[in-house]
Amino acid sequence: DLEDGDAVTIDFNLAYSPFCAYSDTFSCPLPPEENWLEIVIPAGERAPDLG
């Protein structure tokens, strides 16, 4: 649990695109509901480089 004013650093350099991002053959599963956030994260989303 975080107290008001606490900060969390998220390193998006460690993020990856799962295999489902590269082909319509696969569907990406949703993370479990306990991993959902109730706040907005002002970050962009990088499209995979399909070459």
C-alpha positions as CSV (number, residue, x, y, z in Angstrom):
1,D,0.0,0.0,0.0
2,L,1.2,3.5,-0.9
3,E,0.7,6.5,1.3
4,D,-0.4,9.9,-0.3
5,G,2.6,11.5,-1.8
6,D,4.5,8.3,-2.3
7,A,6.0,7.8,-5.8
8,V,6.5,4.7,-7.9
9,T,9.0,4.6,-10.8
10,I,8.1,2.4,-13.8
11,D,10.9,1.6,-16.2
12,F,9.3,1.1,-19.6
13,N,12.7,0.1,-21.0
14,L,12.0,-3.3,-19.5
15,A,8.6,-3.6,-21.2
16,Y,8.2,-5.9,-24.1
17,S,5.6,-6.7,-26.7
18,P,4.1,-10.2,-26.3
19,F,3.8,-12.5,-29.3
20,C,0.2,-11.6,-29.7
21,A,1.2,-8.0,-30.7
22,Y,2.8,-9.3,-33.9
23,S,0.0,-11.4,-35.4
24,D,-3.8,-11.4,-35.5
25,T,-3.5,-15.2,-35.1
26,F,-3.0,-14.8,-31.4
27,S,-5.1,-12.9,-28.9
28,C,-3.6,-11.1,-25.9
29,P,-4.9,-12.1,-22.6
30,L,-6.0,-9.4,-20.1
31,P,-4.0,-9.2,-16.9
32,P,-5.8,-10.4,-13.8
33,E,-8.1,-7.8,-12.3
34,E,-5.9,-7.4,-9.2
35,N,-3.2,-5.9,-11.5
36,W,-5.5,-3.3,-13.0
37,L,-4.8,0.3,-11.9
38,E,-7.4,2.8,-10.8
39,I,-5.3,5.8,-11.9
40,V,-4.4,7.1,-15.3
41,I,-0.8,6.7,-16.5
42,P,0.1,9.4,-19.0
43,A,2.3,7.3,-21.3
44,G,2.2,6.5,-25.0
45,E,2.2,3.1,-26.6
46,R,4.7,2.0,-29.1
47,A,3.5,0.0,-32.1
48,P,5.5,-3.1,-32.8
49,D,8.0,-2.8,-35.7
50,L,6.6,-5.3,-38.2
51,G,9.6,-4.8,-40.5
